[in-house]
Amino acid sequence: MGDGRILTARGVSKVYRTGAESVTALNDVSLEVPRGQLVSVMGPSGSGKTTLLNCLSGLDDVDSGSVEVDGIDITRMSDAARTRHRAGSMGFIFQAFNLIPVFSAVENVELPLLLARRPAREARAAATSTLERVGLGSRLGHRPAELSGGEQQRVAVARALAGSPSIVWADEPTGNLDSETAEAVMGLLHELHRDGLTVLLVTHDEALGASAQRRVVVRDGLIVGDELL
């Protein structure tokens, strides 16, 4: 985008309906993120943090409002177009590593590239080089069960990065890791951010949240705090 913003959300609302009941998860939320910023999203359990990430990234539909990522309004896209846009310009890291158990590390990383119709040789080369970048060059052929929790999350980070995304969404990426391993994974994300990557990080960890450039606080579906750190 010409003005330097990678994300612009305006008036985003999300309501979950179950039978006769409805719960407002996001209520008229607006947010802008400049390209290259590392933003932590914090708040109590059930505050709407993950819903915010899912709506901003297009994983969930919004009930009202608009979300532009890289200058494209993803709320106006069909599901198929939005899926292609995510595959081409976004990376995702989750608390549950979401690795395929029967696939090796390199196969897990190359799979999204193959689904995005990258040539097989190109996908394998990108997966290999990205795993080397996160320190797993010697573990390419290992399956998830043969890797430690920290190594599995590094595979997940490599999978998010292999397609050279414009933005990475990370939802509690250290939630299943011990403190030492969590620190190593966050160190990796900070290193990637210093290289110019935009990262939106949902976390309940105060220390991790404070290590970002900017902290956004969500409560009851509203942004109640937004500060540069």
Long-range contacts (C-beta under 8 A, 24 or more apart in sequence): 1-35, 1-68, 1-70, 1-71, 4-34, 4-35, 5-32, 5-33, 5-34, 5-35, 6-33, 6-34, 6-35, 6-36, 6-69, 6-70, 6-166, 6-167, 6-198, 7-31, 7-32, 7-33, 7-56, 7-67, 7-68, 7-69, 7-167, 7-198, 7-200, 8-32, 8-66, 8-67, 8-68, 9-55, 9-56, 9-65, 9-66, 9-67, 9-68, 10-65, 10-66, 10-67, 11-64, 11-65, 11-66, 12-52, 12-55, 12-56, 12-62, 12-64, 12-65, 12-66, 12-67, 13-62, 13-63, 13-64, 13-65, 14-48, 14-51, 14-55, 14-60, 14-61, 14-62, 14-63, 14-221, 15-63, 24-221, 25-51, 25-221, 26-51, 26-52, 26-55, 26-62, 26-221, 27-220, 27-221, 27-222, 28-64, 28-65, 28-222, 29-65, 29-221, 29-222, 29-223, 30-65, 30-223, 31-56, 31-216, 31-223, 31-226, 33-198, 33-200, 35-166, 35-198, 36-193, 36-196, 36-197, 36-198, 37-198, 37-199, 37-213, 37-214, 38-189, 38-190, 38-193, 38-198, 38-199, 38-201, 38-212, 38-213, 38-214, 39-199, 39-200, 39-201, 39-212, 39-213, 39-214, 39-215, 39-216, 40-201, 40-202, 40-203, 40-208, 40-209, 40-210, 40-211, 40-212, 40-214, 40-215, 40-216, 41-200, 41-201, 41-202, 41-203, 41-216, 41-217, 41-218, 42-202, 42-203, 42-204, 42-206, 42-209, 42-215, 42-216, 42-217, 42-218, 43-217, 43-218, 43-219, 43-224, 44-219, 45-204, 47-218, 47-219, 47-220, 47-221, 48-218, 48-219, 48-220, 48-221, 48-222, 49-202, 49-218, 50-171, 50-202, 51-221, 52-202, 52-218, 53-169, 53-171, 53-200, 53-202, 56-169, 56-200, 57-86, 57-90, 57-92, 57-169, 58-82, 58-85, 58-86, 58-90, 59-86, 69-166, 69-167, 70-166, 70-167, 84-116, 87-112, 87-115, 87-116, 87-163, 88-116, 88-163, 89-163, 89-165, 89-166, 89-167, 90-165, 90-166, 90-167, 90-168, 90-169, 91-159, 91-160, 91-161, 91-163, 91-165, 91-167, 91-168, 91-169, 92-160, 92-168, 92-169, 92-170, 92-171, 93-153, 93-156, 93-157, 93-160, 93-168, 93-169, 93-170, 93-171, 93-173, 94-156, 94-170, 94-171, 94-172, 94-173, 95-171, 95-172, 95-173, 95-175, 95-176, 96-176, 97-144, 97-149, 97-152, 97-153, 97-155, 97-156, 97-176, 98-156, 99-144, 99-152, 99-155, 99-156, 99-159, 100-144, 101-143, 101-144, 101-145, 102-143, 103-143, 103-144, 104-140, 104-141, 104-142, 104-143, 105-131, 105-136, 105-139, 105-140, 105-141, 105-142, 105-143, 105-144, 105-147, 105-155, 105-158, 106-131, 106-140, 106-141, 108-144, 108-155, 108-159, 109-155, 109-158, 109-159, 109-162, 110-162, 111-159, 112-159, 112-162, 112-163, 113-162, 113-163, 116-163, 118-163, 123-162, 126-162, 126-163, 127-158, 127-162, 130-158, 130-161, 130-162, 131-155, 131-158, 133-158, 133-161, 134-158, 134-161, 134-188, 135-188, 148-181, 149-176, 149-177, 149-178, 149-181, 150-177, 150-181, 150-184, 150-185, 153-177, 153-181, 153-185, 154-185, 154-188, 157-185, 157-188, 157-189, 157-192, 161-192, 161-197, 165-197, 166-198, 167-197, 167-198, 167-199, 167-200, 168-192, 168-197, 168-198, 168-199, 168-200, 169-200, 170-199, 170-200, 170-201, 170-202, 171-202, 172-202, 172-203, 172-204, 173-201, 173-203, 174-203, 174-205, 174-208, 175-203, 175-204, 182-208, 186-211
